[in-house]
Amino acid sequence: MAAVKIGKSVRKLRIERFMSQAELSKAAGVSPAHLGRIERNEHDPHLSTIRKIARALDVDPSELVDEE
């Protein structure tokens, strides 16, 4: 099973919404350090974390999957 990379998409959407990492991490209920690792694709998040981030960014979770 291949790992799902969402870092680039999360960062892009966060910046488009003028949110800091701290603001998004608080809205999604994940630590700022964890969010930073996700954005750098250093950590493969669980599906529940992907859902939390998607909800905080007001997008469907499928929109978070990096194109590469």
CYANA upper distance limits for C-alpha pairs under 8 A (distance plus 0.5 A):
  3 ALA  CA     44 ASP  CA      6.93
  4 VAL  CA     44 ASP  CA      7.10
  4 VAL  CA     45 PRO  CA      8.49
  4 VAL  CA     65 VAL  CA      7.21
  4 VAL  CA     66 ASP  CA      8.43
  5 LYS  CA     41 ASN  CA      6.69
  5 LYS  CA     44 ASP  CA      7.26
  5 LYS  CA     65 VAL  CA      6.52
  5 LYS  CA     66 ASP  CA      6.19
  6 ILE  CA     10 VAL  CA      6.55
  6 ILE  CA     38 ILE  CA      7.65
  6 ILE  CA     39 GLU  CA      7.54
  6 ILE  CA     41 ASN  CA      7.54
  6 ILE  CA     64 LEU  CA      5.79
  6 ILE  CA     65 VAL  CA      5.20
  6 ILE  CA     66 ASP  CA      5.50
  7 GLY  CA     11 ARG  CA      6.65
  7 GLY  CA     38 ILE  CA      5.86
  7 GLY  CA     39 GLU  CA      4.12
  7 GLY  CA     40 ARG  CA      6.13
  7 GLY  CA     41 ASN  CA      5.66
  7 GLY  CA     64 LEU  CA      8.46
  7 GLY  CA     66 ASP  CA      7.53
  8 LYS  CA     12 LYS  CA      6.59
  8 LYS  CA     39 GLU  CA      6.67
  8 LYS  CA     40 ARG  CA      8.04
  8 LYS  CA     41 ASN  CA      8.41
  8 LYS  CA     66 ASP  CA      6.63
  9 SER  CA     13 LEU  CA      6.55
  9 SER  CA     63 GLU  CA      8.13
  9 SER  CA     64 LEU  CA      5.74
  9 SER  CA     65 VAL  CA      7.10
  9 SER  CA     66 ASP  CA      6.11
 10 VAL  CA     14 ARG  CA      6.45
 10 VAL  CA     39 GLU  CA      6.86
 10 VAL  CA     53 ILE  CA      8.45
 10 VAL  CA     64 LEU  CA      6.56
 11 ARG  CA     15 ILE  CA      6.63
 11 ARG  CA     39 GLU  CA      6.45
 12 LYS  CA     16 GLU  CA      6.65
 13 LEU  CA     17 ARG  CA      6.77
 13 LEU  CA     57 LEU  CA      7.63
 14 ARG  CA     18 PHE  CA      6.89
 14 ARG  CA     19 MET  CA      5.86
 14 ARG  CA     20 SER  CA      7.65
 14 ARG  CA     21 GLN  CA      8.18
 14 ARG  CA     24 LEU  CA      7.71
 14 ARG  CA     57 LEU  CA      7.51
 15 ILE  CA     19 MET  CA      6.33
 15 ILE  CA     20 SER  CA      7.91
 17 ARG  CA     57 LEU  CA      8.40
 19 MET  CA     23 GLU  CA      6.39
 19 MET  CA     24 LEU  CA      6.82
 20 SER  CA     24 LEU  CA      6.82
 21 GLN  CA     25 SER  CA      6.40
 21 GLN  CA     32 PRO  CA      6.80
 21 GLN  CA     35 LEU  CA      7.59
 21 GLN  CA     36 GLY  CA      7.80
 22 ALA  CA     26 LYS  CA      6.64
 22 ALA  CA     32 PRO  CA      6.13
 23 GLU  CA     27 ALA  CA      6.69
 24 LEU  CA     28 ALA  CA      6.45
 24 LEU  CA     53 ILE  CA      8.11
 24 LEU  CA     56 ALA  CA      7.26
 24 LEU  CA     57 LEU  CA      8.24
 25 SER  CA     29 GLY  CA      6.27
 25 SER  CA     30 VAL  CA      5.50
 25 SER  CA     31 SER  CA      6.19
 25 SER  CA     32 PRO  CA      5.81
 25 SER  CA     35 LEU  CA      6.75
 25 SER  CA     53 ILE  CA      8.48
 26 LYS  CA     30 VAL  CA      6.98
 26 LYS  CA     31 SER  CA      7.81
 26 LYS  CA     32 PRO  CA      8.31
 27 ALA  CA     53 ILE  CA      8.46
 27 ALA  CA     56 ALA  CA      6.01
 28 ALA  CA     49 THR  CA      8.48
 28 ALA  CA     52 LYS  CA      5.53
 28 ALA  CA     53 ILE  CA      5.59
 28 ALA  CA     55 ARG  CA      7.77
 28 ALA  CA     56 ALA  CA      5.76
 29 GLY  CA     52 LYS  CA      7.69
 30 VAL  CA     34 HIS  CA      7.04
 30 VAL  CA     35 LEU  CA      7.14
 30 VAL  CA     49 THR  CA      8.21
 31 SER  CA     35 LEU  CA      6.77
 32 PRO  CA     36 GLY  CA      6.63
 33 ALA  CA     37 ARG  CA      6.87
 34 HIS  CA     38 ILE  CA      6.78
 34 HIS  CA     43 HIS  CA      8.49
 35 LEU  CA     39 GLU  CA      6.64
 36 GLY  CA     40 ARG  CA      6.74
 37 ARG  CA     41 ASN  CA      6.58
 37 ARG  CA     42 GLU  CA      5.51
 37 ARG  CA     43 HIS  CA      6.08
 38 ILE  CA     42 GLU  CA      6.45
 38 ILE  CA     43 HIS  CA      5.70
 38 ILE  CA     44 ASP  CA      7.27
 38 ILE  CA     45 PRO  CA      7.33
 45 PRO  CA     49 THR  CA      6.44
 45 PRO  CA     50 ILE  CA      6.94
 46 HIS  CA     50 ILE  CA      6.93
 47 LEU  CA     51 ARG  CA      6.70
 48 SER  CA     52 LYS  CA      6.80
 49 THR  CA     53 ILE  CA      6.72
 50 ILE  CA     54 ALA  CA      6.56
 50 ILE  CA     61 PRO  CA      6.90
 50 ILE  CA     64 LEU  CA      8.37
 51 ARG  CA     55 ARG  CA      6.54
 51 ARG  CA     61 PRO  CA      6.31
 52 LYS  CA     56 ALA  CA      6.71
 53 ILE  CA     57 LEU  CA      6.69
 54 ALA  CA     58 ASP  CA      6.36
 54 ALA  CA     59 VAL  CA      5.66
 54 ALA  CA     60 ASP  CA      6.47
 54 ALA  CA     61 PRO  CA      5.64
 54 ALA  CA     64 LEU  CA      7.60
 55 ARG  CA     59 VAL  CA      6.74
 55 ARG  CA     60 ASP  CA      7.99
 55 ARG  CA     61 PRO  CA      8.39
 59 VAL  CA     63 GLU  CA      7.05
 59 VAL  CA     64 LEU  CA      8.47
 60 ASP  CA     64 LEU  CA      8.05
 61 PRO  CA     65 VAL  CA      8.08
